[in-house]
Amino acid sequence: MRSEQQAEQYALQIYGCFLKVMHTCAGIYIWEFVTTLDFEWKVYTGKQPWRWSFIVYVAARVLALTCIILSLVGFNLTRQFNCNAWVRFVLSTAWFAAASASFLLVLRGVAIWGRDSRVVVLTGLFWLVNMVGTCYAITRGHIVWSPPLQTCVITRTDEYRWSILMDFIQDFVLLVVMVIGVLHKRNATHLWNILYFQALFWILAAVMTELPSLLMGFKNINDAWNMMFQYPHLTVMVITSSRAYRDLFQYIT
């Protein structure tokens, strides 16, 4: 009985740490979103040319912001509410924000390879398969109201590990395709340097932030540990992909 109580107390402590990590990521992302709105404003007002890829860029940022706001509202409500409906909205916005950020990788890889049909098929196939996994992940997991924490608690989070694995493989393949393409077209121009360092940074960002979620999901210590690194991964992926898009967009124009 005592060990069970200690285990429950430990799980509550870790869940509290998870909430602190979520709030930290929320603050970082909201600050990033607000301070970079001038780029969107320039496109909306015609000061920057419009490209259709801009829709993907906006989708990634807005969906991530929606996920952050929904998370802040849901985790800070102290009265019981429909946790199940709330978590489905949070998962939907989070996974589709990550998918939009990944699609920016697809577009970058295809452009680097000069729209080579083999690259289009390979990257497009990986992205579509991951989208299927995304839709599956949204239906997984279970949500309950926790009286001790006075908030919704997501359980059975180990069911997300296969979707996280698919996302990790997809991002890694897309990034490798991009790096190989950049190295294949090596030259001394400033544009090549931008593409090269962005590719390297993306690889580090994807691996360093998603690998912990993957490892925790398969180790399955508890639900809080399984979720601990997912907000940092979403925050880093959307910020790095959107910054890379803005830098290249502004350089070209």
Buried (B, 14 or more C-beta within 10 A) or exposed (E): EEEEEEEEEEBBEBBEEBBEBBBEBBEBBBEBBEEBEEBBEBBEEEEBEEBEBBEBBBBBBBBBBBBBBBBBEBBEBEEEEEBEEBBBBBBBBBBBBBBBBBBBBBBBBBBBBEEBEEBBEBBEEBBEEBBEBBBBBBEBBBBEBBEEBEBBBBBEBBBBBBBBBBBBBBBBBBBEBBBBBBEEBEEEEEEBEBBBEBBBEBBEBBBEBBBBBBEBBEEEBBBBBBBBBBBBBBBBBBBBBBBBBBEBBEEEE
